[in-house]
Amino acid sequence: MATINELQDEVIEEFSDFTDWMDKYQLLIDLGNEQPPLDAKYKIESNLIDGCQSRVWLQADYTDGKIFLTAESDALIVKGIVALLIRVLSGHTPQEILDADLYFIDEIGLRDHLSPTRSNGLLAMVKQIRMYALAYKMKQ
């Protein structure tokens, strides 16, 4: 399995094919649309992420020492952002997730090209994933 940094590098590579931000947004939307829908039983209040303008549900399952993430959002771009986070972080150990430096967010220019509310939402998603990682680490 690829490391978190290898996966980040893949994402950076993919986005570097486009110079125009409209194309990058389209790529985000496509990535979001490729995500399988979240099982209705996980669309619950406790899975909603605080600090997101749009609704984002994030489910973390712990199997064989690794965290597997699934999520859904009612906003297209946000769905794409979640898809990227899942791609980079899902399937790794709690410690790997806690140690990860998510440099791809800046490298692909996401932070500069998102509205402040979306940017806050992105940080809230990362924080929530780290909180799950910490909780599962404590249970080990």
ZAMARMAR-409216 format. One line per field, with one value per residue: residue in three letters; residue number from 1; x, y, z of N, C-alpha, C in turn. Coordinates in steps of 0.1 Angstrom, whole numbers, plus 2048, in hexadecimal, padded with zeros to 3 digits. Layout:
N
aa <- ALA/...
i <- NUM/...
n.u <- X/...
n.v <- Y/...
n.w <- Z/...
ca.u <- X/...
ca.v <- Y/...
ca.w <- Z/...
c.u <- X/...
c.v <- Y/...
c.w <- Z/...
This chain:
140
aa <- MET/ALA/THR/ILE/ASN/GLU/LEU/GLN/ASP/GLU/VAL/ILE/GLU/GLU/PHE/SER/ASP/PHE/THR/ASP/TRP/MET/ASP/LYS/TYR/GLN/LEU/LEU/ILE/ASP/LEU/GLY/ASN/GLU/GLN/PRO/PRO/LEU/ASP/ALA/LYS/TYR/LYS/ILE/GLU/SER/ASN/LEU/ILE/ASP/GLY/CYS/GLN/SER/ARG/VAL/TRP/LEU/GLN/ALA/ASP/TYR/THR/ASP/GLY/LYS/ILE/PHE/LEU/THR/ALA/GLU/SER/ASP/ALA/LEU/ILE/VAL/LYS/GLY/ILE/VAL/ALA/LEU/LEU/ILE/ARG/VAL/LEU/SER/GLY/HIS/THR/PRO/GLN/GLU/ILE/LEU/ASP/ALA/ASP/LEU/TYR/PHE/ILE/ASP/GLU/ILE/GLY/LEU/ARG/ASP/HIS/LEU/SER/PRO/THR/ARG/SER/ASN/GLY/LEU/LEU/ALA/MET/VAL/LYS/GLN/ILE/ARG/MET/TYR/ALA/LEU/ALA/TYR/LYS/MET/LYS/GLN
i <- 1/2/3/4/5/6/7/8/9/10/11/12/13/14/15/16/17/18/19/20/21/22/23/24/25/26/27/28/29/30/31/32/33/34/35/36/37/38/39/40/41/42/43/44/45/46/47/48/49/50/51/52/53/54/55/56/57/58/59/60/61/62/63/64/65/66/67/68/69/70/71/72/73/74/75/76/77/78/79/80/81/82/83/84/85/86/87/88/89/90/91/92/93/94/95/96/97/98/99/100/101/102/103/104/105/106/107/108/109/110/111/112/113/114/115/116/117/118/119/120/121/122/123/124/125/126/127/128/129/130/131/132/133/134/135/136/137/138/139/140
n.u <- 808/805/817/80B/818/820/807/7FE/810/808/7EF/7F6/805/7F0/7E0/7F2/7F1/7DF/7DB/7C9/7B1/796/796/7A2/78F/77B/787/787/76B/765/773/765/74D/753/755/747/725/71D/713/6F1/6ED/702/6FF/6FC/6F6/70C/721/724/738/744/748/748/73A/729/717/728/72E/741/74F/761/771/780/796/7AA/7C0/7C1/7B3/796/786/767/751/73A/72D/716/71E/72E/74A/755/751/763/77B/77A/77C/796/7A4/79C/7A8/7C3/7C6/7B6/7B7/7CE/7E3/7D9/7EF/7FF/7ED/7EB/805/808/811/7FF/807/7FE/7E7/7EE/800/7F2/7E4/7CC/7C5/7C8/7B5/79C/77D/77C/76A/768/783/786/774/782/798/78A/782/79A/7A2/78E/793/7AC/7A5/795/7AA/7BA/7A8/7A5/7BF/7C3/7B3/7C1
n.v <- 7F4/816/832/84D/865/85D/85B/875/881/876/882/89D/89C/894/8AC/8BE/8BC/8CD/8F0/903/90F/90A/8F1/8E2/8E4/8D5/8BC/8B7/8B5/89F/88B/88B/882/868/85C/842/842/84B/834/834/831/83C/857/86A/880/881/87B/891/8AC/8C6/8E8/8E9/8F8/8EC/8CD/8B2/891/87B/85B/845/827/80C/7F4/7D8/7E6/7FD/81C/821/837/845/85B/876/892/8AE/8C1/8C7/8CE/8CC/8B1/8A7/8AF/8A1/888/888/88A/871/860/865/860/84A/828/826/824/830/83E/845/856/86B/874/87E/897/8AC/8B7/8B9/8C8/8E3/8E2/8DC/8F2/8F5/902/91D/921/91C/927/93B/92E/914/90C/90C/8F7/8E2/8E1/8DA/8C0/8B2/8B5/8A6/88C/887/887/870/85E/861/859/83E/835/837/823/80C
n.w <- 800/7F8/807/81C/814/7FA/7EE/7F0/7DF/7C7/7C4/7C1/7AA/798/799/78F/774/76B/765/766/77D/77B/76F/782/796/789/788/7A4/7A8/798/7A5/7BD/7B4/7AE/7C5/7D9/7E4/806/81E/829/845/851/84E/864/880/891/881/871/866/87A/873/858/83C/829/82B/838/83C/84F/852/865/865/878/871/873/87E/86F/862/850/83B/832/821/81B/80A/805/7F4/7D5/7D0/7E9/7EE/7DD/7E9/801/7F6/7ED/806/811/7FF/803/81F/828/833/841/85E/87F/88B/874/868/87B/87B/861/84A/83A/81F/805/802/802/7ED/7D6/7D4/7E0/7F9/7F2/7DF/7E8/7F7/815/827/81D/81F/83B/840/834/845/85C/855/853/86D/87A/870/87B/895/897/891/8A8/8BC/8B5/8B7/8D2/8DB/8D3
ca.u <- 800/80D/817/804/81F/81F/7FA/7FD/817/7FF/7E4/7FD/808/7E3/7DB/7FC/7EE/7D6/7E0/7BD/7AA/789/798/7A4/782/774/78D/781/75D/765/778/75A/742/757/753/73A/71D/71E/707/6E8/6EE/70D/6FB/6F6/6FA/71A/72B/725/744/742/751/746/72F/720/716/732/72E/74E/74E/76E/771/78D/798/7B8/7CA/7C0/7A7/790/77D/75D/74B/732/729/70C/724/737/759/758/751/770/785/779/781/7A5/7A8/79A/7B2/7D0/7C7/7AF/7BE/7DB/7E2/7D7/7FC/803/7E5/7EF/813/808/812/7F7/80C/7F7/7DD/7F4/807/7E9/7DE/7BE/7C3/7C7/7AA/78F/778/780/762/76C/790/783/76E/78D/7A0/782/782/7A7/7A2/785/79A/7B6/79E/792/7B6/7BE/79F/7A8/7CD/7C2/7AD/7CB
ca.v <- 800/823/83A/859/86E/859/85E/883/884/872/88C/8A9/898/895/8BA/8C6/8BB/8D9/8FD/90B/90B/904/8E3/8DC/8E2/8CB/8B0/8B5/8B1/891/883/88A/87A/85A/856/83A/849/846/82C/83D/82F/845/865/86D/88D/87F/87A/89E/8B3/8D3/8F2/8E8/8FF/8E2/8C2/8A8/886/873/84F/83F/819/808/7E6/7D3/7F1/808/823/823/842/847/868/87C/8A0/8B3/8CB/8C0/8D1/8C6/8A3/8A4/8B1/895/87C/889/886/863/859/866/85B/83E/81B/828/823/83D/846/84B/862/875/879/883/8A5/8AD/8C2/8B9/8D2/8EF/8DF/8DC/900/8F5/90C/92A/922/919/933/939/924/907/90A/908/8EA/8D9/8DF/8D2/8B2/8AD/8B4/89B/880/886/884/862/857/862/850/830/833/835/816/801
ca.w <- 800/7F7/814/81B/80B/7EC/7E9/7EE/7D3/7BB/7C2/7BC/79C/790/798/788/766/768/76A/768/789/777/76C/78F/79D/782/78D/7B1/7A7/793/7B0/7C7/7AE/7AD/7D3/7DB/7EE/814/823/830/853/856/84D/871/886/897/876/86A/86A/87E/86D/84A/838/824/834/835/845/84E/859/866/86B/87C/86D/872/882/865/861/843/83B/828/823/810/80C/7FC/7EB/7CB/7D2/7F6/7EC/7D6/7F3/80A/7EE/7EE/814/812/7F6/809/82D/82C/832/848/86D/887/88C/867/865/884/877/854/847/82D/816/7F7/802/7FD/7E0/7CA/7D4/7E6/803/7EC/7D6/7EF/7FF/824/82E/818/825/849/83F/831/852/865/851/857/87C/87E/86C/885/8A2/896/892/8B5/8C3/8B2/8BC/8E1/8DD/8D0
c.u <- 809/80C/80E/80B/81F/812/7F8/804/80F/7F5/7EB/800/7FB/7DF/7E5/7F9/7E5/7DC/7D4/7B5/79C/78B/79B/797/77A/779/788/773/75C/769/76D/74F/746/756/746/732/71E/711/6FF/6E9/6F9/70A/6F4/6FD/709/725/72D/731/741/74C/750/739/724/720/720/731/73B/74D/75C/76C/77F/78E/7A6/7C2/7CA/7B3/7A2/785/773/756/742/72F/71E/711/72F/746/75D/759/75E/77C/786/77F/790/7AA/7A7/7A5/7BF/7D1/7C0/7B8/7CC/7D8/7DF/7E4/800/7FA/7E8/7FC/813/809/80B/7FB/805/7ED/7E2/7FA/7FE/7E1/7D0/7BC/7C1/7BB/79C/78A/77C/777/765/77A/78F/77D/779/795/798/781/78F/7A7/79A/78C/7A5/7B0/79A/79F/7BB/7B6/7A3/7B6/7CC/7BC/7B6/7D0
c.v <- 80D/82A/846/864/86A/85C/86D/887/881/87D/899/8A7/89A/8A4/8C2/8C5/8C7/8E6/906/906/905/8F5/8DC/8DA/8D6/8BD/8AD/8AF/8A2/888/880/881/86B/854/84E/842/843/83F/835/83C/838/854/869/87A/88C/87E/887/8A5/8C2/8DC/8F1/8F0/8F6/8D6/8B7/89D/87E/867/849/831/814/7F9/7E2/7DE/7FD/80F/825/82D/842/855/86C/88B/8A4/8BE/8C4/8C2/8CA/8B7/89E/8A5/8A6/889/87C/885/877/85B/859/85F/84E/831/81C/826/830/845/84C/857/86E/87C/880/892/8A7/8B8/8C3/8C4/8DF/8EE/8E1/8EA/900/900/91A/92C/91E/926/930/92E/916/903/905/8FA/8DF/8D6/8D7/8C3/8AB/8AB/8A8/88D/87D/882/875/85A/856/859/842/82C/830/828/80A/7FB
c.w <- 800/805/811/812/7FD/7E6/7E7/7E1/7C6/7B9/7BC/7AE/793/78E/790/779/762/76D/76D/774/786/775/779/797/797/787/79B/7B1/7A2/79E/7BA/7C1/7AE/7BB/7D4/7E6/7FC/818/82C/840/85A/855/859/876/88B/88D/86E/86F/86E/877/85E/846/831/82D/82F/840/844/857/859/86C/86D/87A/86C/875/878/865/853/844/82F/82B/818/814/802/7F3/7E2/7CE/7DF/7F6/7E6/7E0/7FD/803/7EE/7FB/816/80B/7FD/817/830/82A/839/857/873/888/87F/864/86E/880/869/853/83A/824/809/7F7/7FD/7EF/7D4/7CA/7DA/7F0/7FD/7E4/7DB/7F6/80D/82B/82A/81E/833/849/83D/83E/85C/862/855/866/880/87B/877/892/8A2/898/8A1/8BE/8C1/8B7/8CB/8E4/8DB/8DC
